[in-house]
Amino acid sequence: MKKILLFLIFSVVLQNCTPLPSNESAQATALKPEKNADGEWELIVIDPQYDSFLASQARPKSMYTEQFLKSKNTFLVQEWNSFYYSQTHRNIIESAIDYTPNENYGFEFEYRLYQIFAMVNAKYGVKFNHLGQMERRY
């Protein structure tokens, strides 16, 4: 009887001991911006509501400068990746973002990236500390 009990305890312990995700698997799921055929950085958003969000709720492009967006995106990407690696909001944030602040992505890319954070905040209530006051909806 003791042997069966020990075997059950041992099997339960083994079953509950799962390895932590390795850095290799985390790197494989990172979103990496790529240049299109014209040599411009392109950001493709799969969420079908993103374009309607841009048209109806996003602030106009004229309200931003590229430097402002780059500054905000640098911190917002860090927050996003922090949520991803800590598995906070794991049903919403499914991949990390590979963003290099020194890279010149261009105004359009920076604007679209910034609006992703605004949409995730508005749609899912994810709180980003570095999102502008006008875009916060919590």
N, C-alpha and C positions, 0 to 999 in steps of 0.2 A: 504494500500500500504506500509506503514511504517513497519507493522508487517511482511509482506512477505520479504521486504528488510532485516530486522533484522534477520529473520529466515535464509535467504540465506547466510548472512555474518557469522552467528553463525555456520552454517553447514560447510562452507568452512574452517573456523578456526579450527573446530574439526577434519575435514578430514586431514588438514595439520599438526596437532599436533600428531606426532607418538612417542611412547616411545623409549628411547635409549635402545640399546641392553644391557641386564643384564649380570653380570659376570657369571651367571650360563650357559647361552647359549654360551658365549665365551669359558668357560672351556670345554664345551662338544665337541667343534670342535678342541681342541688342539691335535696335534699329539704327542703321547707319545711313546717313544721307549720301546720295550719289548724284553725280552730274548726268544730265540728259544728253541727247545727241548734239544739242546746241552749245554745250559746255556750261549750262546754267544749272544751279542747284535746284532740285525738284523735291517737293514734299507731297507725297500721295497719302491721303487720308481715306481709310476704308469705311469709316462710319457714314452711312447714307444720310444722316441728319446734319453732317458738317457743312455742306454747301448751303442748306437752308438756314443754318445758324449764321453763317457768314452774311447771307443776304438780309436776314431779318433782325438779328440781335447784336452782331459785332459792330464795334465802333468803326467809323470810316478810316481809311488809310491815312487821310490828311491829318488826323489827330496824333500821329506818331512820327518819330524820326527813326532812322535805321539804328543810330547809336542807342537810343532809348530801348528799342526792342531787343537789341543784342545784349544790353546790360540786364534787362529783365529775364530774357531767355536763359542766360548763363545761370542765374540763381534758380529759375523755375525748373530747368533740366536737372539740377542737383536735387531739388525737392522731389521731382518725379522719380529719379533713380533711387533716392532714399526710400520712397514708398515701395518701389519695385523690389529692392533687395531685402527690405524688412517684411515683405509680403503684406503690407498694409494696402487695403483696397485691391486685393489680388484678383477679384472678379472684374475690376475695371482696368487696372494698370497691368497689362499682360507682357510687357517687354520694357527693357531699358532703352534709353536714347543715347546714342553715341554722338555727342555734340562737342565740337572744338571751338572755344570762344575766339581763338586767333584766326580762324578761317573766315574769309569774306563770303558769306552765303548769299548776300544780296537782300534788298528790302522785302521783296515778295516772299521769300522763304522765311525770313524772320517774322514777318507779319502773320503768315499762316501758322507757324509754330506757336506764336504767342496766342493766337485765337484757339488753338487746340486746348491750351490750359484754361482759357476762359470758358470754352464749351464744356469741358469736363467739370469745371466748377459749377456752372449753371445747371447742367443736366444731371450730374450725380452728387453734387454737394461736396466734392473733394475740396478741402481748404488748402490753398496755396498761400503762404505768407508773403510772397513777393509779387503776387498778382496786384495790378493797379486797383485803386479804390473804386474806379468806375466799373471795373469788370467783376468785382466781387459780388456774389449773390448768396451770402450766408449771414 
